Each structure stands twice: as structure tokens, then as C-alpha cells.
Amino acid sequence: MRRVIIIGQPGSGKSTLARALGARTYLPVHHMDHIHWKAGWKERAPAEKVRMVEDIVAWDAWILEGNNTATAALRLARCDTVIWLDLPILTRLARVTKRSLRYLGRSRPDLPEGCPEQLDPAFFRYIWRTRDTGRAKLRAVFEAAPGHVTSLHFTSATTVRAFLEGLDTARAWGNLGIPHR
């Protein structure tokens, strides 16, 4: 596990898992939101986002969390592990509410400076409205992973915790093997 992509809908825990995985594996963590947004919630040009992802995936080791359809094939072609966090909508809405309140008015660690967190009803509507279509897009990305890629599909916080505990156990034994689904 040296080149990992983590995908999932808003509130699924992508950034949290990326940080936890980075701490355990010592791999550098990159957030797609840093690539997608500039200060002031200004979206980067598509070509600039592609260049930034190309720069990251050219490295020998990384964790890249987040979604961007335009760079999915590029990321899949270079990763050795893809993790899909596919958590229930109510769990995700609760998590987004909690993080919005926690960081209200400030930028989260997985966002660029100058992108303060807000309680945005439009974002909550987006999460609800895209619960099925967004999931279908992520399923397509997940299923497009080449055969040599380790594919992990987690549908609950419990399975994510068990995965991380498995890594802790493997590390304690000097082996960072990945438990499969």
C-alpha cells in the first residue's frame, strides 16, 4: 500500500481516514479539496486541477482523498489501493452538520485557507439530492479499478475502524499487509 485513493460522498469520512492512514503508513496525504478550491471558495480551472493531480500521482507514494471525475482515470491508473467509503445518508448528514458547527467560520484542515466552513442549506440539499446519483458515479469509479488494485469497500464506521485496527496490528508485527474485504 503505497499509492492510495479514498473516495466517498460528503461526510463519509474521507479526510479523517486519509489522516489516520497517513499517520499509520507515513505516506503523504493530499486532499482533492485543496486541488479543487482556492481561497474564497473559488474553483480552480479544470486544466490546473488535472496538472496538480498529475504532479501528485507521479510520486512513488501518496494518499489522495476526494472525488473528481475528470481525474478519476488518472488516479486509478497509478494507485495500488482504492478505498470507497459508502456510508448511509443519515450518517453523512450528521457528520457534515457536526463538522460545520465545529469549524464554523474557519477553514478545516482539508480545505485551503480562506475557505471558511459554513452551515449552507444548499450543500445539505446537494448531499440529499445526489445520494443515489453520486453513489452510482462512485461505484463506477470503484469498479473501474484495474485488476491488480486492492479494492476496499466500507459501508460503516465499524468496518473502517476494524480496517485501521488491522493496520495497527500488522504494524505491531512489522507487517503492513492489508486485510481484504
N, C-alpha and C positions, 0 to 999 in steps of 0.2 A: 504494500500500500504506500505508493509514493506520489501519485497524482490522482486526487480525489475530487469529484464534483458532487455537490449536495444540492438537490432540487426539492421544491415543495412550494405549496401555496402560502400566501401571507399568514404569519402566525404559526407555522408548522414547526418552527424551531431550527431553521437552517443556520442562522448566525450563532446561536447557542451551541449547537452541535459542532459547528466548524471550530469555534474557540476551544471547546472541550477536546476535540480530536487533535487540534494543533498542539495543545498543552501536553497531550499524551505521546504524540508522534514526533514532535519538534519540527513539523512541516510548517512552512509559512502559510498564513491564512489570508485569502483575498475575498472581498465582498463585492458582488455584482452591483450593489447599490452605490459603491464608490466609483464604479465604472459608468453606471447609468446617469448619476446625478452630479451636478456641480453645485457650488454654493447657491443658495436662494431657490432651491428646487428647480434649477434649470437643467433640462435634459441635454446630454451631450449629443453631438451629431452621430448618426449610425456608423459612419466610417471610422470615427475616432474610437468608438466603443470596440469595434472589431480589432483595430490596431492594439488597443490596450489588452484585450484578451489574447491576441496572438503573442504579445510580449510575455505574458504570464505563462501560457501553456508551452512556450519554448523552453522554459526552465526544466530541470530534471525532477523537481519535487515541488508540490504545492497542494493546497486545498482551495477550491474555488466554489463558493456557495452563492446560490441565487439563480434566477431564471433570466434568460434572454434567448428567445427563439432564433434570432439571427446568428448567434454564436454557438448554438447547441451542437451542431455537427463538428465544429472546430474543437470544442471541449471534449466531446465524446471520442474523437479520433485520437486524442492524446492521453486520456485518463486511463487508469488501470482499475479504478473503483468508482461506481456511481451509486449514490445513496438517495433514495426517494423517500422523503418524509410525507406520508399520506394520511394525515390526521383528520379526525372529524371536524366538521364546520363549527360546531359549538365550542369545541376546544380551542380552535384557532381564533374565533371571535373573542373569547375570554382572554386569550393571551395578548391579542392586539390591544384590547382595552387596557389590560394591566400595564403593558409596556408604554402605551400612550400616556397613561397617568404618571408612570414612573419618570419618564423623560420629558414630560410636557414642557415645551418652551426651550428645550436643549437638544442638541444633536446626540443621537445614540452612537455607540462605538462603531456600529456597522454602517453608519451614514457619514458623508463628508461634513466637515464643519460648515455652518451656515445653512443647514437643513434641519431646523428645529422640529421636534416631534409635536404633533397637534392631534386633537380629537376631531377628526374630519369625518362627518357623516357620509360624505361621498365615497370615502375609502371603505367604510363599512358596507355601504351598498354595493360597491365593486366586489368585495370579498363574497358577499352573499350571491350576487348576480352571476359570478363566474365560478361558483363552487363546482358545477358539473363540467363546463367547457374548459376551465383551467385545469381540472383534473385530467380530462381527456388529452389535453396537449402534453401534460407532464408524463402521462402513461406512454404516449407516442415517443417522447424523448427517451424515457427509460427503456422501452422495448427496442429502440434503435441502437442501443449499446452493442458494440462488436462482441463476438462470442468469447474473446479472451478476457473481457472486463468482468470483474467481480461486481455483481448487481445485488444490492441490498434494498429491500422494500419494507419500511417500517410503518405500521399503522396505528401505533400507540406510543405514548411516552414510556410505558413499561418496557417495550421492546427496544427503544433507544437506550434506556438505562442499562438493560441487560447487555446490549452490544458494548457500551462503554465499560461496564464491569468486566466483560470478557477480555477487552483490551488491557485493562488493569491487571488481570490475572496473567495474561500472556506476557505482559511486560515484566511482571514479578518473576516469571520463569525464564526471562531472557528471550522470549519469542513473541514477535508482534504479528502472529498469524491472525487472520480474520475469520471469525465464526460466520458460517454461511447461513442463509435463511433457513 
